[in-house]
């Protein structure tokens, strides 16, 4: 296909599983980030603080921003993004967690 026949838009899907090794450090970083967010009202800030203190997945959601994934990619502009973070059961040996195309000799970063 020539460039004239292809879409200008690309959907990038990323699925990450993270192990929380230090919940206090994670929560503290999220709380610091919330304190630094000037656009939040006092009510929004209070709600966000309660959420990250109650659930580590909320802390992750406050710290991970998909815009950061593509800010430095030349020739692209992020037009839309959404993300969620949730606690999950993880078994690296289970078939459902097989990444498929990644070969045994490839390192995932």
N, C-alpha and C positions, 0 to 999 in steps of 0.2 A: 504494500500500500504506500502511496505517496503521502507526503505531509498534508496535502489538500484533502485526502480521504479519511484521515484519522481525526479523532476527537482531540480537542485541546485539554480535556479534563481527564484526570487519572484518579482512580480511587485506590488508596494505599491502605491495606488492612494489616494491622499489627496486633498480635496476640502475645502478651507477655505474662509470665508467671513469676512473681517475686516472692522470696522468702523473707519474712520480717524477722530480722535477727536482733533488733534492739527497738522494741515498741516505744520506749520512753524517748529515745533519740528521734524516732520518726514523728511522734506526736509533738515533741518540742519544736522540731523544724517546721511542721505545719502551722503550729500556733504562732511562731515567729513570722511566717509568711502572711498569715491572716492579719497580724498586727501592722504589717507594712503595706497592706492593700488600702490605698487612700479612697478608692471608689466605693467602699462598703459603708453602709449606714451602721449606726450602733446596733440596731436590731439584727441586721444581716451578719455583722461581726460576731455577735453573741451566739446566734444560731450556728454559725460555722465553727466556732470554738467548741460548742457542745457536741457537734457532730464528730469532729476529729478526736475528741477525748473519749467518745463512746465507741468508736469503731476505727480500727487501723486502716481499713479500706478507704474510709473518708479522708484520712490523713494523706494517703497516697494520691487520691484524686485531687487534693489541693496542691500537691507538689509536682505532679506530672502534667505537663502542658503540651498537647500535640503541636502547637505552634512552634515550640522549640525544636521539633524534629525537622522542620523544613525552612526555618528562618534563613539559614545560610546556604540553601540549595539555589544555585544560580539558575535564573530563567523560569522560576516558578513563583506563584503567589497563592497562598492558601486561601481558598474561597469559602470553605465550610469545614467545621470539625465538631465532632462530638466524641465523648469518651465516658466510660463508666469504670468503676473499680469495685470489686466485690470479693469477699472471702470465698475460697474454694477448697475443696479437697484435692490434693495433688498426689499422684502416684506416677513417678517417672517411668515405671515399667508398664503402665496400663496403655493399651492400644489407643485410647482416646487422646493421649498426650503425644502421640507420635507426630512429629512435624513433617513426615512424608518425604519431601524432596531433599532435605538436608542429608548428605552422605555421612557415613561414619567418620570420615577423615576431615570433614568440614567443622570448623569451630563456629559456634553461634555466639555472637556478641550482644 
